Amino acid sequence: MTEARDLAGVVGVTLAVYVLGMYALAFFAQSKISTEEDFLVAGRRLPLSLAWATLLATWFGAGTMLTAADEVRVEGLRAAALEPLGTGVCLMVAGMFFAAPLWRMKLLTVSDFYRDKFGRRAELLSAIIMVPGYFGWTAAQFLALAGLLELFFGLDPSYGVLIVAVVGTGYTLLGGMWSVTLTDALQVTLLLVGLVVLGWITISDVGVARIVAETPPEMKVLVPTEDLHAFVGWVGVFAIGVFGNLPGQDLMQRVFAAKSETVAKQACWLAGIAYVVFGMIPVGLALASRIMLPGELTSSILPALAHAYLSPVLAVIFTVVLASAVLSTIDSAMLSPSSVMAQNIFPRFVGERFKPLVLNRMALMITAAASLVMAYLGEDAYSLLEDAYALGLVGLLVPLAAGLYREPKSEASALWCMAIGSVVWLVHRVAGWETFLAPALGDWPLPVALCSAGVGLVAYFAADR
């Protein structure tokens, strides 16, 4: 008991020192902020070394390090469809088709694209669709890090969520995109080193051959092909990860911040490859944990492994690594919707009564408050993550891709696509798709997000004739 308290004390001191370091970087970043462009896209000056690091750090958080590992322990490799496979491939697709042409448009937000290509109403509707999803994503990160605080310090999650929100909001407020980028670069370095160390120690201890031999055959299946229902469901989740993120402000904000279109493309490719490669380490650890930590454990798999198999010093370091992974996602998750609110929504109602930087910081505070509310509602973190991805897919992807590679004929095409795709998906989310599609489709496992996006696609081209 004394040893556990001593370890918790060391973890607490280390985390406090780490947070102070993050704030020191944020204060340094604040000196670089003089315009709205500096705050939102780092003055469009990010080199490749920072651009790919902040892209990777943005998404490599609770979803990959904690939640996906927990899911893989229960369901097997097929649970990796969303994280890390779908998200990693998404970054590569962005580098291949979207990064360069969007960078050349010199945008501040994704909603600026809809304004320039379609009109002011499309700008507003895209912002309304985009922003709420980030509240769920941010809430998932709050819950994940609060869970770590509960594990190590016995802190009530209701207090833990509040502490996490205050810490993450504080240093993001100071320096905007520069603050996020500099802290991300440090955080992702710690993350990758710590993940490799934990993976090497734990998997070497149990042995790859034993993991393969003792993992049930059905859990070693990455893509389920035993029946069409399972396969279609897997493809649906994978597609949400690949395509749902493409219209996201968090991704494109880093593309816009790169110092050239070449850097923007290369950053997406590097981050995507690194995401899949390093993201498979938590997946492997989740399977190993079934042997190393048998029993009913279904959550916080990686922290439990670190506590059981690392030395006290390495366990402390890995705890900080986990915290840094989640914090790097939190700052990006909050900056993205606040940027859209300050740039594309609030000016319609407040005019020029507030300076742009003040408006951005106000929007950041609103984002933090809304995310806190969602976290306190107690929704499952993985569900929140999936919802955040799906909104972009059902309402925004089609007009983004179509408007980028084909000159639209009218604003109506984007408006109808966004509205119909989102409404179909929302009806499913509220009432369940079975209530209005089951009579026609029976027990067919329809990926509703893909169906909604498909309906939006039809609406787009019907209105753009």
Sequence and secondary structure as in RCSB ss.txt:
>XXXX:A:sequence
MTEARDLAGVVGVTLAVYVLGMYALAFFAQSKISTEEDFLVAGRRLPLSLAWATLLATWFGAGTMLTAADEVRVE
GLRAAALEPLGTGVCLMVAGMFFAAPLWRMKLLTVSDFYRDKFGRRAELLSAIIMVPGYFGWTAAQFLALAGLLE
LFFGLDPSYGVLIVAVVGTGYTLLGGMWSVTLTDALQVTLLLVGLVVLGWITISDVGVARIVAETPPEMKVLVPT
EDLHAFVGWVGVFAIGVFGNLPGQDLMQRVFAAKSETVAKQACWLAGIAYVVFGMIPVGLALASRIMLPGELTSS
ILPALAHAYLSPVLAVIFTVVLASAVLSTIDSAMLSPSSVMAQNIFPRFVGERFKPLVLNRMALMITAAASLVMA
YLGEDAYSLLEDAYALGLVGLLVPLAAGLYREPKSEASALWCMAIGSVVWLVHRVAGWETFLAPALGDWPLPVAL
CSAGVGLVAYFAADR
>XXXX:A:secstr
 HHHHHHHHHHHHHHHHHHHHHHHHHHHHHTT  SHHHHHHGGG B HHHHHHHHHHHHSSHIIIIIHHHHHHHH
 GGGGIIIIIIHHHHHHHIIIIIHHHHHHTT SSHHHHHHHHT HHHHHHHHHHHHHHHHHHHHHHHHHHHHHHH
HHH   HHHHHHHHHHHHHHHHHHHHHHHHHHHHHHHHHHHHHHHHHHHHHHHHHH HHHHHHHS GGGG SS  
SSHHHHHHHHHHHHHHHHTTTT HHHHHHHHHBSSHHHHHHHHHHHHHHHHHHHHHHHHHHHHHHHHS SS  S 
HHHHHHHHHS HHHHHHHHHHHHHHHHHHHHHHHHHHHHHIIIIITHHHHTTSS HHHHHHHHHHHHHHHHHHHH
HTT  HHHHHHHHHHHHHHHTHHHHHHHHHS  S HHHHHHHHHHHHHHHHHHHHH THHHHHHHHTT    HHH
HHHHHHHHHHHHHT 
